[in-house]
Amino acid sequence: MAKQQTFADKAGKLGKKAETVIDPDSGKETKLLNVKFIESVKTEKGTWKFLERMQKVYESSLKPYKP
């Protein structure tokens, strides 16, 4: 059975190859961070569902990255 990749392993791997870009709000050079968003949504039945997604954000302003 293969070893499951943990979130810490995944984040560490993505952090090593961090990109540097210009933040459009501040005009300064900044890194891109990979963050995990977990959103809770109430279904029609009344139960809760959790949606997980990875997204890149600017390190300086923490606003979503738009390529």
Distance bins in CASP14 RR format, pairs under 12 A and 6 or more apart:
PFRMAT RR
TARGET T0000
AUTHOR 0000-0000-0000
RMODE 2
METHOD distances of the structure
MODEL  1
3 9 0 0 0 0 1 0 0 0 0 0 0
4 10 0 0 0 0 0 1 0 0 0 0 0
5 11 0 0 0 0 0 1 0 0 0 0 0
5 12 0 0 0 0 0 1 0 0 0 0 0
5 13 0 0 0 0 1 0 0 0 0 0 0
5 14 0 0 0 0 0 1 0 0 0 0 0
6 12 0 0 0 0 1 0 0 0 0 0 0
6 13 0 0 0 0 0 1 0 0 0 0 0
7 13 0 0 0 0 0 1 0 0 0 0 0
7 14 0 0 0 0 0 1 0 0 0 0 0
7 34 0 0 0 0 0 1 0 0 0 0 0
7 35 0 0 0 0 0 1 0 0 0 0 0
7 36 1 0 0 1 0 0 0 0 0 0 0
7 38 0 0 0 0 0 1 0 0 0 0 0
7 52 0 0 0 0 1 0 0 0 0 0 0
7 54 0 0 0 0 1 0 0 0 0 0 0
8 14 0 0 0 0 0 1 0 0 0 0 0
8 15 0 0 0 0 0 1 0 0 0 0 0
8 36 0 0 0 0 0 1 0 0 0 0 0
9 15 0 0 0 0 0 1 0 0 0 0 0
9 16 0 0 0 0 0 1 0 0 0 0 0
10 16 0 0 0 0 0 1 0 0 0 0 0
10 34 0 0 0 0 1 0 0 0 0 0 0
10 35 0 0 0 0 0 1 0 0 0 0 0
10 36 0 0 0 0 1 0 0 0 0 0 0
10 54 0 0 0 0 1 0 0 0 0 0 0
11 17 0 0 0 0 0 1 0 0 0 0 0
11 18 0 0 0 0 0 1 0 0 0 0 0
11 33 0 0 0 0 1 0 0 0 0 0 0
11 34 1 0 0 1 0 0 0 0 0 0 0
11 35 0 0 0 0 1 0 0 0 0 0 0
11 36 1 0 0 1 0 0 0 0 0 0 0
11 54 0 0 0 0 1 0 0 0 0 0 0
12 18 0 0 0 0 1 0 0 0 0 0 0
12 33 0 0 0 0 0 1 0 0 0 0 0
12 34 0 0 0 0 1 0 0 0 0 0 0
13 34 0 0 0 0 1 0 0 0 0 0 0
14 31 0 0 0 0 0 1 0 0 0 0 0
14 32 0 0 0 0 1 0 0 0 0 0 0
14 33 0 0 0 0 1 0 0 0 0 0 0
14 34 1 0 1 0 0 0 0 0 0 0 0
14 35 0 0 0 0 0 1 0 0 0 0 0
14 36 0 0 0 0 0 1 0 0 0 0 0
14 54 0 0 0 0 1 0 0 0 0 0 0
14 55 0 0 0 0 0 1 0 0 0 0 0
14 56 0 0 0 0 1 0 0 0 0 0 0
15 31 0 0 0 0 1 0 0 0 0 0 0
15 32 0 0 0 0 1 0 0 0 0 0 0
15 33 1 0 0 1 0 0 0 0 0 0 0
15 34 1 0 0 1 0 0 0 0 0 0 0
15 35 0 0 0 0 0 1 0 0 0 0 0
15 56 0 0 0 0 0 1 0 0 0 0 0
15 59 0 0 0 0 0 1 0 0 0 0 0
16 31 0 0 0 0 0 1 0 0 0 0 0
16 34 0 0 0 0 0 1 0 0 0 0 0
17 31 0 0 0 0 0 1 0 0 0 0 0
17 32 0 0 0 0 0 1 0 0 0 0 0
17 34 0 0 0 0 0 1 0 0 0 0 0
18 29 0 0 0 0 0 1 0 0 0 0 0
18 30 0 0 0 0 0 1 0 0 0 0 0
18 31 1 0 1 0 0 0 0 0 0 0 0
18 32 1 0 0 1 0 0 0 0 0 0 0
18 33 1 0 0 1 0 0 0 0 0 0 0
18 34 0 0 0 0 1 0 0 0 0 0 0
18 56 0 0 0 0 1 0 0 0 0 0 0
18 57 0 0 0 0 0 1 0 0 0 0 0
18 58 0 0 0 0 0 1 0 0 0 0 0
18 59 0 0 0 0 1 0 0 0 0 0 0
18 65 0 0 0 0 0 1 0 0 0 0 0
19 29 0 0 0 0 0 1 0 0 0 0 0
19 30 0 0 0 0 1 0 0 0 0 0 0
19 31 1 0 0 1 0 0 0 0 0 0 0
19 32 1 0 1 0 0 0 0 0 0 0 0
19 33 0 0 0 0 1 0 0 0 0 0 0
19 34 0 0 0 0 0 1 0 0 0 0 0
19 56 0 0 0 0 1 0 0 0 0 0 0
19 57 0 0 0 0 0 1 0 0 0 0 0
19 58 0 0 0 0 0 1 0 0 0 0 0
19 59 0 0 0 0 0 1 0 0 0 0 0
19 65 0 0 0 0 1 0 0 0 0 0 0
19 67 0 0 0 0 0 1 0 0 0 0 0
20 28 0 0 0 0 0 1 0 0 0 0 0
20 29 1 0 1 0 0 0 0 0 0 0 0
20 30 1 0 0 1 0 0 0 0 0 0 0
20 31 1 0 1 0 0 0 0 0 0 0 0
20 32 1 0 0 1 0 0 0 0 0 0 0
20 33 0 0 0 0 0 1 0 0 0 0 0
20 58 0 0 0 0 0 1 0 0 0 0 0
20 59 0 0 0 0 1 0 0 0 0 0 0
20 60 0 0 0 0 0 1 0 0 0 0 0
20 65 0 0 0 0 0 1 0 0 0 0 0
21 27 0 0 0 0 0 1 0 0 0 0 0
21 28 0 0 0 0 0 1 0 0 0 0 0
21 29 1 0 0 1 0 0 0 0 0 0 0
21 30 1 0 0 1 0 0 0 0 0 0 0
21 31 1 0 0 1 0 0 0 0 0 0 0
21 32 1 0 0 1 0 0 0 0 0 0 0
21 33 0 0 0 0 0 1 0 0 0 0 0
21 56 0 0 0 0 1 0 0 0 0 0 0
21 57 0 0 0 0 0 1 0 0 0 0 0
21 58 1 0 0 1 0 0 0 0 0 0 0
21 59 0 0 0 0 1 0 0 0 0 0 0
21 60 0 0 0 0 0 1 0 0 0 0 0
21 61 0 0 0 0 0 1 0 0 0 0 0
21 65 1 0 0 1 0 0 0 0 0 0 0
21 66 0 0 0 0 0 1 0 0 0 0 0
21 67 0 0 0 0 1 0 0 0 0 0 0
22 28 1 0 0 1 0 0 0 0 0 0 0
22 29 1 0 1 0 0 0 0 0 0 0 0
22 30 1 0 0 1 0 0 0 0 0 0 0
22 31 0 0 0 0 0 1 0 0 0 0 0
22 32 0 0 0 0 0 1 0 0 0 0 0
22 58 0 0 0 0 1 0 0 0 0 0 0
22 60 0 0 0 0 0 1 0 0 0 0 0
22 61 0 0 0 0 0 1 0 0 0 0 0
22 65 0 0 0 0 0 1 0 0 0 0 0
23 29 1 0 0 1 0 0 0 0 0 0 0
23 30 1 0 1 0 0 0 0 0 0 0 0
23 31 0 0 0 0 1 0 0 0 0 0 0
23 32 0 0 0 0 1 0 0 0 0 0 0
23 33 0 0 0 0 0 1 0 0 0 0 0
23 57 0 0 0 0 0 1 0 0 0 0 0
23 58 1 0 1 0 0 0 0 0 0 0 0
23 59 0 0 0 0 1 0 0 0 0 0 0
23 60 1 0 1 0 0 0 0 0 0 0 0
23 61 1 0 1 0 0 0 0 0 0 0 0
23 62 0 0 0 0 0 1 0 0 0 0 0
23 63 0 0 0 0 1 0 0 0 0 0 0
23 64 0 0 0 0 0 1 0 0 0 0 0
23 65 0 0 0 0 1 0 0 0 0 0 0
23 66 0 0 0 0 0 1 0 0 0 0 0
24 30 0 0 0 0 0 1 0 0 0 0 0
24 58 0 0 0 0 1 0 0 0 0 0 0
24 60 0 0 0 0 0 1 0 0 0 0 0
24 61 0 0 0 0 1 0 0 0 0 0 0
24 63 0 0 0 0 1 0 0 0 0 0 0
24 64 0 0 0 0 0 1 0 0 0 0 0
24 65 0 0 0 0 1 0 0 0 0 0 0
24 66 0 0 0 0 1 0 0 0 0 0 0
24 67 0 0 0 0 0 1 0 0 0 0 0
25 57 0 0 0 0 0 1 0 0 0 0 0
25 58 1 0 0 1 0 0 0 0 0 0 0
25 60 0 0 0 0 1 0 0 0 0 0 0
25 61 1 0 1 0 0 0 0 0 0 0 0
25 62 0 0 0 0 0 1 0 0 0 0 0
25 63 1 0 0 1 0 0 0 0 0 0 0
25 64 0 0 0 0 0 1 0 0 0 0 0
25 65 0 0 0 0 0 1 0 0 0 0 0
25 66 0 0 0 0 0 1 0 0 0 0 0
26 58 0 0 0 0 1 0 0 0 0 0 0
26 59 0 0 0 0 0 1 0 0 0 0 0
26 60 1 0 1 0 0 0 0 0 0 0 0
26 61 1 0 0 1 0 0 0 0 0 0 0
26 62 0 0 0 0 0 1 0 0 0 0 0
26 63 0 0 0 0 0 1 0 0 0 0 0
27 58 0 0 0 0 0 1 0 0 0 0 0
27 60 0 0 0 0 1 0 0 0 0 0 0
27 61 0 0 0 0 0 1 0 0 0 0 0
28 58 0 0 0 0 1 0 0 0 0 0 0
28 59 0 0 0 0 0 1 0 0 0 0 0
28 60 1 0 0 1 0 0 0 0 0 0 0
28 61 0 0 0 0 1 0 0 0 0 0 0
29 58 0 0 0 0 0 1 0 0 0 0 0
29 59 0 0 0 0 0 1 0 0 0 0 0
29 60 0 0 0 0 1 0 0 0 0 0 0
30 56 0 0 0 0 0 1 0 0 0 0 0
30 57 0 0 0 0 1 0 0 0 0 0 0
30 58 1 0 1 0 0 0 0 0 0 0 0
30 59 1 0 1 0 0 0 0 0 0 0 0
30 60 1 0 1 0 0 0 0 0 0 0 0
30 61 1 0 0 1 0 0 0 0 0 0 0
30 62 0 0 0 0 0 1 0 0 0 0 0
30 63 0 0 0 0 0 1 0 0 0 0 0
30 65 0 0 0 0 0 1 0 0 0 0 0
31 56 0 0 0 0 1 0 0 0 0 0 0
31 57 0 0 0 0 1 0 0 0 0 0 0
31 58 1 0 0 1 0 0 0 0 0 0 0
31 59 1 0 1 0 0 0 0 0 0 0 0
31 60 0 0 0 0 1 0 0 0 0 0 0
31 61 0 0 0 0 0 1 0 0 0 0 0
31 62 0 0 0 0 0 1 0 0 0 0 0
31 65 0 0 0 0 0 1 0 0 0 0 0
32 54 0 0 0 0 0 1 0 0 0 0 0
32 55 0 0 0 0 0 1 0 0 0 0 0
32 56 1 0 1 0 0 0 0 0 0 0 0
32 57 1 0 0 1 0 0 0 0 0 0 0
32 58 1 0 0 1 0 0 0 0 0 0 0
32 59 1 0 0 1 0 0 0 0 0 0 0
32 60 0 0 0 0 0 1 0 0 0 0 0
32 61 0 0 0 0 0 1 0 0 0 0 0
32 62 0 0 0 0 0 1 0 0 0 0 0
32 63 0 0 0 0 0 1 0 0 0 0 0
32 64 0 0 0 0 0 1 0 0 0 0 0
32 65 1 0 1 0 0 0 0 0 0 0 0
32 66 0 0 0 0 0 1 0 0 0 0 0
32 67 0 0 0 0 1 0 0 0 0 0 0
33 54 0 0 0 0 0 1 0 0 0 0 0
33 55 0 0 0 0 1 0 0 0 0 0 0
33 56 1 0 0 1 0 0 0 0 0 0 0
33 57 1 0 1 0 0 0 0 0 0 0 0
33 58 1 0 0 1 0 0 0 0 0 0 0
33 59 1 0 1 0 0 0 0 0 0 0 0
33 60 0 0 0 0 1 0 0 0 0 0 0
33 61 0 0 0 0 0 1 0 0 0 0 0
33 62 1 0 0 1 0 0 0 0 0 0 0
33 63 0 0 0 0 0 1 0 0 0 0 0
33 64 0 0 0 0 0 1 0 0 0 0 0
33 65 0 0 0 0 1 0 0 0 0 0 0
34 53 0 0 0 0 0 1 0 0 0 0 0
34 54 1 0 1 0 0 0 0 0 0 0 0
34 55 1 0 0 1 0 0 0 0 0 0 0
34 56 1 0 1 0 0 0 0 0 0 0 0
34 57 0 0 0 0 1 0 0 0 0 0 0
34 58 0 0 0 0 0 1 0 0 0 0 0
34 59 0 0 0 0 0 1 0 0 0 0 0
34 64 0 0 0 0 0 1 0 0 0 0 0
34 65 0 0 0 0 1 0 0 0 0 0 0
35 52 0 0 0 0 0 1 0 0 0 0 0
35 53 0 0 0 0 1 0 0 0 0 0 0
35 54 1 0 0 1 0 0 0 0 0 0 0
35 55 1 0 1 0 0 0 0 0 0 0 0
35 56 1 0 0 1 0 0 0 0 0 0 0
35 57 1 0 1 0 0 0 0 0 0 0 0
35 58 0 0 0 0 0 1 0 0 0 0 0
35 59 0 0 0 0 0 1 0 0 0 0 0
35 62 0 0 0 0 1 0 0 0 0 0 0
35 63 0 0 0 0 0 1 0 0 0 0 0
35 64 0 0 0 0 1 0 0 0 0 0 0
35 65 0 0 0 0 0 1 0 0 0 0 0
36 50 0 0 0 0 0 1 0 0 0 0 0
36 51 0 0 0 0 0 1 0 0 0 0 0
36 52 1 0 0 1 0 0 0 0 0 0 0
36 53 1 0 0 1 0 0 0 0 0 0 0
36 54 1 0 1 0 0 0 0 0 0 0 0
36 55 0 0 0 0 1 0 0 0 0 0 0
36 56 0 0 0 0 0 1 0 0 0 0 0
36 57 0 0 0 0 0 1 0 0 0 0 0
37 50 0 0 0 0 0 1 0 0 0 0 0
37 51 0 0 0 0 1 0 0 0 0 0 0
37 52 1 0 0 1 0 0 0 0 0 0 0
37 53 1 0 1 0 0 0 0 0 0 0 0
37 54 1 0 0 1 0 0 0 0 0 0 0
37 55 1 0 1 0 0 0 0 0 0 0 0
37 56 0 0 0 0 0 1 0 0 0 0 0
37 57 0 0 0 0 1 0 0 0 0 0 0
37 62 0 0 0 0 0 1 0 0 0 0 0
37 64 0 0 0 0 1 0 0 0 0 0 0
38 48 0 0 0 0 0 1 0 0 0 0 0
38 49 0 0 0 0 0 1 0 0 0 0 0
38 50 1 0 1 0 0 0 0 0 0 0 0
38 51 1 0 0 1 0 0 0 0 0 0 0
38 52 1 0 1 0 0 0 0 0 0 0 0
38 53 0 0 0 0 1 0 0 0 0 0 0
38 54 0 0 0 0 0 1 0 0 0 0 0
38 55 0 0 0 0 0 1 0 0 0 0 0
39 48 0 0 0 0 0 1 0 0 0 0 0
39 49 0 0 0 0 1 0 0 0 0 0 0
39 50 1 0 0 1 0 0 0 0 0 0 0
39 51 1 0 1 0 0 0 0 0 0 0 0
39 52 1 0 0 1 0 0 0 0 0 0 0
39 53 1 0 0 1 0 0 0 0 0 0 0
39 55 0 0 0 0 0 1 0 0 0 0 0
40 46 0 0 0 0 0 1 0 0 0 0 0
40 47 0 0 0 0 0 1 0 0 0 0 0
40 48 1 0 1 0 0 0 0 0 0 0 0
40 49 1 0 0 1 0 0 0 0 0 0 0
40 50 1 0 1 0 0 0 0 0 0 0 0
40 51 1 0 0 1 0 0 0 0 0 0 0
40 52 0 0 0 0 0 1 0 0 0 0 0
41 47 0 0 0 0 1 0 0 0 0 0 0
41 48 1 0 0 1 0 0 0 0 0 0 0
41 49 1 0 1 0 0 0 0 0 0 0 0
41 50 1 0 0 1 0 0 0 0 0 0 0
41 51 1 0 0 1 0 0 0 0 0 0 0
41 52 0 0 0 0 0 1 0 0 0 0 0
42 48 1 0 1 0 0 0 0 0 0 0 0
42 49 1 0 0 1 0 0 0 0 0 0 0
42 50 0 0 0 0 0 1 0 0 0 0 0
42 51 0 0 0 0 0 1 0 0 0 0 0
43 49 1 0 1 0 0 0 0 0 0 0 0
43 50 0 0 0 0 0 1 0 0 0 0 0
43 51 0 0 0 0 0 1 0 0 0 0 0
53 64 0 0 0 0 0 1 0 0 0 0 0
54 64 0 0 0 0 0 1 0 0 0 0 0
54 65 0 0 0 0 0 1 0 0 0 0 0
55 62 0 0 0 0 0 1 0 0 0 0 0
55 63 0 0 0 0 0 1 0 0 0 0 0
55 64 1 0 0 1 0 0 0 0 0 0 0
55 65 1 0 0 1 0 0 0 0 0 0 0
55 66 0 0 0 0 0 1 0 0 0 0 0
55 67 0 0 0 0 0 1 0 0 0 0 0
56 62 0 0 0 0 0 1 0 0 0 0 0
56 63 0 0 0 0 0 1 0 0 0 0 0
56 64 1 0 0 1 0 0 0 0 0 0 0
56 65 1 1 0 0 0 0 0 0 0 0 0
56 66 0 0 0 0 1 0 0 0 0 0 0
56 67 0 0 0 0 1 0 0 0 0 0 0
57 63 1 0 0 1 0 0 0 0 0 0 0
57 64 1 0 1 0 0 0 0 0 0 0 0
57 65 1 0 1 0 0 0 0 0 0 0 0
57 66 0 0 0 0 0 1 0 0 0 0 0
58 64 0 0 0 0 1 0 0 0 0 0 0
58 65 1 0 0 1 0 0 0 0 0 0 0
58 66 0 0 0 0 1 0 0 0 0 0 0
59 65 0 0 0 0 0 1 0 0 0 0 0
END
